[in-house]
Amino acid sequence: MKVKTYVFDDVKKGIDILKSEYGPDTIIIDVKENIKSGSNMTCEISVAVEDGSQPGRYDPDRTREKTEDIWNCTTKLLLDKITLLESEIITDRLKSYPLPLRFIYGKMVENGFNARLAMAIISEVYSNIGELAKETIKANYFLKDLLGEKIKISEITNTDDSFVLLGPAGAGKTQTAKKLAVMHSALGKSVSIVAYDSVNSESCNELKTFSEDAGIPFSFTAQVDELCSMLEKDRRKKIIDIPGRVILQKAIVEKLKDVKRIVLLPAGARDEKIRNYFNQFSDLNTAELIFTKLDDEEALGHVCHNLIMLGQPVCCFTAGANIRDIVMPSKELFYKILFEGNKWKREEEKQLQ
């Protein structure tokens, strides 16, 4: 099912023509009147038709699938219209804002930050500081503070609690486990890595090699009960690395209810992929977050808006292949991520020149 749009001089005449071509039950999705075309006024009529439909062909036997297709077409068209209307409202509203706030909004959206949220944030800044927003330095100062208020931070090294690394395949869990272990060890923390995989024991070879080189204890298990036993017998802080298979991660989340959960998300993951991952679990709203591979992206505004929208605390970021490439969160860092984009990649490119 798809939407086709036709242009006519008259709405009634256009609808009559379309119904004669596609059948009396043709679904009219949208009608736009009074559209100027040269010196004339025209209208646009959108109808839902089956792929490959030809004028004169009409199947009166409607199925549930057709109904769903029509609904999806209608929904998409309405959402597109709402988005367009919202964009027009924002554009009109921005005209009354001081120039520094208009510039900030444009830069945020340009760097991938959600437009609606960007508008809400600069509106809040304007509401808080009023005429001070006309000064660029002060507008940016209060924006930085607001980002610090809206994005929660978790101090990952402040406790001796063990934690399990979750997240979609390709998020960089094993590499991040090594980085976190090195960071904790450098701070004098007693830490070890545990790899859990009920299917593939060879997946832990990378961590075995790392353990031998770094002198950080490592163990492997293919049994959830054995993992629980490890946590009870050895009170040392453990970083538990699990493959990206959701069924394994669900088993751990269900069994280790009292263990801190940290969800790793690659910087390249967009809103829909993140929502799809969280929707597969009944309860991850208490999990903390790590965004990885910041060096893989050019613009990073979407990372900031996802941290705000998810409302869960961020522990740290990773920004390169080096074992010490961990970046700790702060309001200054959020501001830099949002407005400077991928400074890590640019610095790396400079070093290679």
C-alpha positions as CSV (number, residue, x, y, z in Angstrom):
1,M,0.0,0.0,0.0
2,K,1.3,3.5,-0.8
3,V,0.1,7.0,-1.0
4,K,-0.3,8.8,-4.3
5,T,-1.0,12.5,-4.6
6,Y,-2.8,14.2,-7.5
7,V,-3.4,17.8,-8.4
8,F,-6.8,19.1,-9.6
9,D,-8.4,22.4,-10.2
10,D,-11.4,21.5,-8.0
11,V,-11.7,19.2,-4.9
12,K,-15.1,17.7,-5.7
13,K,-14.1,17.1,-9.3
14,G,-10.8,15.5,-8.3
15,I,-12.4,13.1,-5.8
16,D,-15.0,12.0,-8.4
17,I,-12.2,11.3,-10.9
18,L,-10.2,9.3,-8.4
19,K,-13.2,7.3,-7.3
20,S,-14.0,6.5,-10.9
21,E,-10.5,5.3,-11.4
22,Y,-9.8,3.4,-8.1
23,G,-13.3,2.5,-7.0
24,P,-16.0,4.0,-4.9
25,D,-14.3,3.0,-1.6
26,T,-11.1,4.7,-2.4
27,I,-9.5,6.0,0.8
28,I,-8.9,9.7,0.7
29,I,-5.9,10.3,3.0
30,D,-5.5,14.1,2.7
31,V,-6.8,17.1,0.9
32,K,-4.9,20.4,0.5
33,E,-6.9,23.3,-0.9
34,N,-5.9,26.7,-2.2
35,I,-2.4,25.9,-3.4
36,K,-1.1,28.6,-5.7
37,S,0.2,27.3,-9.0
38,G,1.3,30.2,-11.2
39,S,-1.7,32.5,-11.4
40,N,-4.2,29.7,-10.6
41,M,-5.3,28.0,-7.4
42,T,-5.2,24.2,-7.3
43,C,-5.7,21.4,-4.8
44,E,-3.8,18.2,-3.9
45,I,-5.6,15.0,-3.1
46,S,-3.8,12.0,-1.6
47,V,-5.2,8.5,-1.8
48,A,-4.1,5.1,-0.5
49,V,-3.6,2.6,-3.3
50,E,-2.0,-0.8,-3.6
51,D,1.4,-1.1,-5.1
52,G,1.0,-1.7,-8.8
53,S,-2.6,-0.4,-8.8
54,Q,-3.8,0.7,-12.2
55,P,-6.8,2.9,-12.9
56,G,-9.9,0.8,-13.4
57,R,-8.8,-2.1,-11.2
58,Y,-10.7,-2.4,-8.0
59,D,-10.8,-5.4,-5.5
60,P,-13.9,-5.1,-3.3
61,D,-12.6,-7.8,-0.9
62,R,-10.8,-5.9,1.7
63,T,-8.5,-7.8,4.0
64,R,-7.0,-7.0,7.4
65,E,-3.6,-6.5,5.8
66,K,-5.0,-3.9,3.5
67,T,-6.6,-2.1,6.4
68,E,-3.4,-2.1,8.3
69,D,-1.5,-0.8,5.3
70,I,-4.0,2.0,4.9
71,W,-3.7,2.8,8.6
72,N,0.1,2.9,8.3
73,C,0.0,5.2,5.3
74,T,-2.4,7.5,7.0
75,T,-0.4,7.5,10.2
76,K,2.8,8.3,8.3
77,L,1.2,11.1,6.4
78,L,-0.2,12.6,9.6
79,L,3.1,12.4,11.4
80,D,4.8,14.1,8.5
81,K,2.2,16.9,8.6
82,I,2.7,17.2,12.4
83,T,6.5,17.3,12.0
84,L,6.2,20.0,9.3
85,L,3.8,22.0,11.4
86,E,6.0,21.7,14.4
87,S,9.0,22.9,12.4
88,E,7.1,25.9,11.2
89,I,6.0,26.8,14.7
90,I,9.6,26.5,16.0
91,T,10.9,28.6,13.1
92,D,8.3,31.3,13.9
93,R,9.0,31.1,17.6
94,L,12.7,31.4,17.2
95,K,12.3,34.8,15.6
96,S,11.5,36.3,19.0
97,Y,14.6,34.8,20.8
98,P,17.9,36.6,21.2
99,L,20.5,35.9,18.5
100,P,22.8,33.8,20.8
101,L,19.9,31.5,21.6
102,R,19.0,31.2,17.9
103,F,22.6,30.3,17.1
104,I,22.7,27.7,19.9
105,Y,19.5,26.1,18.7
106,G,20.8,25.9,15.1
107,K,24.2,24.4,16.2
108,M,22.5,21.8,18.4
109,V,20.2,20.6,15.6
110,E,23.0,20.7,13.1
111,N,25.0,18.4,15.4
112,G,22.2,15.8,15.6
113,F,20.4,17.0,18.8
114,N,16.6,16.5,18.8
115,A,15.0,19.7,17.4
116,R,12.0,19.6,19.8
117,L,14.2,19.1,22.9
118,A,16.7,21.7,21.6
119,M,13.8,24.2,21.5
120,A,12.7,23.2,25.0
121,I,16.2,23.7,26.4
122,I,16.9,27.1,24.9
123,S,13.4,28.2,26.0
124,E,14.3,27.1,29.5
125,V,17.5,29.1,29.4
126,Y,15.6,32.2,28.1
127,S,13.0,31.8,30.9
128,N,15.7,31.5,33.5
129,I,18.0,34.4,32.5
130,G,15.8,36.7,30.4
131,E,17.7,39.6,28.8
132,L,21.0,38.1,29.9
133,A,20.5,35.7,27.0
134,K,21.5,38.5,24.6
135,E,25.1,38.0,25.8
136,T,26.7,35.0,24.1
137,I,29.0,34.1,27.0
138,K,26.2,34.1,29.6
139,A,23.8,32.2,27.3
140,N,26.4,29.5,26.9
141,Y,27.3,29.5,30.6
142,F,23.7,28.9,31.6
143,L,23.2,26.3,28.9
144,K,26.2,24.3,30.2
145,D,24.7,24.4,33.7
146,L,21.3,23.3,32.4
147,L,22.9,20.3,30.6
148,G,24.6,19.4,33.8
149,E,21.2,19.4,35.6
150,K,19.5,17.4,33.0
151,I,22.1,14.7,32.5
152,K,22.7,12.5,35.5
153,I,26.2,11.3,36.4
154,S,27.2,8.1,38.3
155,E,30.6,7.8,39.9
156,I,31.6,4.3,38.7
157,T,34.8,4.2,40.8
158,N,33.2,5.4,44.1
159,T,31.9,2.0,45.2
160,D,33.1,-1.6,45.5
161,D,29.9,-3.0,44.0
162,S,30.3,-5.5,41.1
163,F,28.5,-4.7,37.9
164,V,27.4,-6.5,34.7
165,L,27.9,-5.0,31.3
166,L,24.9,-5.3,29.0
167,G,24.1,-3.8,25.6
168,P,23.5,-4.7,22.0
169,A,26.1,-6.7,20.0
170,G,28.9,-4.5,18.7
171,A,28.6,-2.0,21.6
172,G,32.2,-2.8,22.7
173,K,31.5,-4.6,26.0
174,T,34.7,-6.7,26.1
175,Q,37.0,-3.8,25.2
176,T,35.2,-1.6,27.7
177,A,35.5,-4.3,30.4
178,K,39.3,-4.2,29.9
179,K,39.4,-0.4,30.0
180,L,37.3,-0.2,33.2
181,A,39.5,-2.9,34.8
182,V,42.7,-1.0,34.1
183,M,41.1,2.2,35.4
184,H,40.0,0.6,38.6
185,S,43.4,-1.1,39.1
186,A,45.2,2.1,38.6
187,L,43.1,3.7,41.4
188,G,44.2,0.9,43.7
189,K,40.9,-1.0,43.5
190,S,40.8,-4.8,43.8
191,V,39.1,-5.8,40.6
192,S,38.6,-8.9,38.4
193,I,36.8,-9.7,35.2
194,V,34.3,-12.5,34.8
195,A,33.2,-13.6,31.3
196,Y,29.9,-15.4,31.0
197,D,28.9,-17.2,27.8
198,S,26.7,-20.3,27.9
199,V,27.4,-21.0,24.2
200,N,31.0,-20.1,23.2
201,S,33.9,-20.6,25.6
202,E,36.4,-19.4,23.0
203,S,34.9,-15.9,23.2
204,C,36.9,-15.3,26.3
205,N,40.4,-15.9,24.7
206,E,40.8,-12.1,24.3
207,L,40.2,-11.5,28.0
208,K,42.6,-14.4,29.0
209,T,45.4,-12.8,27.0
210,F,44.5,-9.4,28.5
211,S,44.6,-10.8,32.0
212,E,48.0,-12.4,31.5
213,D,49.4,-9.1,30.2
214,A,47.8,-6.7,32.7
215,G,47.9,-8.9,35.8
216,I,44.2,-8.5,36.4
217,P,42.4,-11.7,37.6
218,F,40.1,-13.3,35.1
219,S,37.6,-16.2,35.2
220,F,35.1,-17.7,32.8
221,T,31.8,-19.5,33.4
222,A,29.0,-20.9,31.3
223,Q,26.6,-21.4,34.2
224,V,24.4,-18.7,35.8
225,D,24.5,-20.5,39.2
226,E,28.3,-20.7,39.1
227,L,28.4,-16.9,38.4
228,C,26.2,-16.3,41.4
229,S,28.5,-18.5,43.5
230,M,31.6,-16.5,42.3
231,L,29.9,-13.3,43.5
232,E,29.1,-14.7,46.9
233,K,32.5,-16.3,47.6
234,D,34.8,-13.6,46.3
235,R,33.9,-10.1,47.5
236,R,36.4,-8.5,45.1
237,K,34.7,-6.0,42.7
238,K,33.8,-7.8,39.5
239,I,33.2,-6.6,36.0
240,I,30.9,-9.1,34.3
241,D,31.2,-9.3,30.5
242,I,28.3,-10.9,28.6
243,P,27.8,-11.3,24.9
244,G,25.2,-9.3,23.0
245,R,22.7,-12.1,22.8
246,V,19.6,-10.7,24.5
247,I,18.5,-14.1,25.8
248,L,21.7,-14.5,27.8
249,Q,21.5,-10.9,29.1
250,K,17.9,-11.5,30.2
251,A,18.9,-14.5,32.2
252,I,21.6,-12.5,34.0
253,V,19.3,-9.6,34.7
254,E,16.7,-12.0,36.2
255,K,19.2,-13.9,38.3
256,L,21.4,-11.1,39.5
257,K,18.8,-8.6,40.6
258,D,21.1,-6.9,43.2
259,V,24.1,-6.5,40.9
260,K,24.5,-3.1,39.3
261,R,23.6,-3.1,35.6
262,I,25.4,-0.9,33.1
263,V,24.1,-0.7,29.5
264,L,26.7,0.1,26.9
265,L,25.5,1.8,23.8
266,P,27.7,2.6,20.8
267,A,27.7,6.3,19.9
268,G,26.4,5.4,16.4
269,A,23.2,4.0,17.9
270,R,20.2,6.2,17.1
271,D,16.9,6.6,19.0
272,E,15.0,3.7,17.5
273,K,17.8,1.1,18.0
274,I,18.2,2.2,21.6
275,R,14.4,2.0,22.2
276,N,14.3,-1.5,20.6
277,Y,17.0,-2.7,22.9
278,F,15.4,-1.4,26.1
279,N,12.0,-2.7,25.0
280,Q,13.3,-6.3,25.1
281,F,13.7,-6.1,28.9
282,S,11.0,-5.7,31.5
283,D,13.1,-3.5,33.7
284,L,16.3,-1.7,32.8
285,N,15.1,1.7,34.1
286,T,17.6,1.5,37.0
287,A,20.5,0.7,34.7
288,E,23.4,3.1,34.3
289,L,24.9,4.0,30.9
290,I,28.1,4.1,29.0
291,F,28.3,5.5,25.5
292,T,31.2,3.9,23.6
293,K,33.1,4.6,20.4
294,L,32.7,8.3,20.4
295,D,35.6,8.4,17.8
296,D,33.4,6.6,15.3
297,E,31.0,9.5,14.8
298,E,31.4,13.0,13.4
299,A,28.6,14.7,15.3
300,L,27.5,13.7,18.7
301,G,24.5,15.7,19.6
302,H,22.3,12.6,19.5
303,V,24.3,11.2,22.4
304,C,23.4,14.2,24.6
305,H,19.7,14.1,23.7
306,N,19.5,10.4,24.4
307,L,21.1,10.8,27.8
308,I,18.4,13.4,28.6
309,M,15.5,11.4,27.2
310,L,16.5,8.2,28.8
311,G,17.0,9.9,32.2
312,Q,19.5,7.3,33.4
313,P,22.9,8.2,34.8
314,V,26.0,8.0,32.6
315,C,29.2,6.4,34.1
316,C,31.7,7.3,31.4
317,F,32.4,7.4,27.7
318,T,35.0,5.6,25.6
319,A,36.6,7.4,22.7
320,G,39.3,5.2,21.1
321,A,41.1,1.9,20.9
322,N,43.7,2.7,23.5
323,I,43.1,0.9,26.8
324,R,43.1,4.2,28.7
325,D,40.7,6.0,26.4
326,I,38.0,6.5,29.0
327,V,36.4,9.9,29.3
328,M,34.6,10.8,32.6
329,P,31.4,12.8,32.4
330,S,30.9,16.4,33.4
331,K,28.8,19.3,32.4
332,E,31.9,20.7,30.5
333,L,32.2,17.4,28.6
334,F,28.5,17.4,27.7
335,Y,28.8,20.9,26.3
336,K,31.9,19.9,24.3
337,I,30.3,16.7,22.9
338,L,27.3,18.7,21.8
339,F,29.0,21.7,20.2
340,E,32.5,20.5,19.3
341,G,31.5,17.0,18.0
342,N,34.2,14.5,17.5
343,K,37.3,16.2,18.8
344,W,38.9,12.8,19.5
345,K,38.9,11.8,15.9
346,R,40.3,15.2,14.8
347,E,43.1,15.0,17.3
348,E,43.9,11.5,16.2
349,E,44.0,12.6,12.5
350,K,46.4,15.5,13.5
351,Q,48.8,13.0,15.1
352,L,48.8,10.9,12.0
353,Q,49.7,13.8,9.7
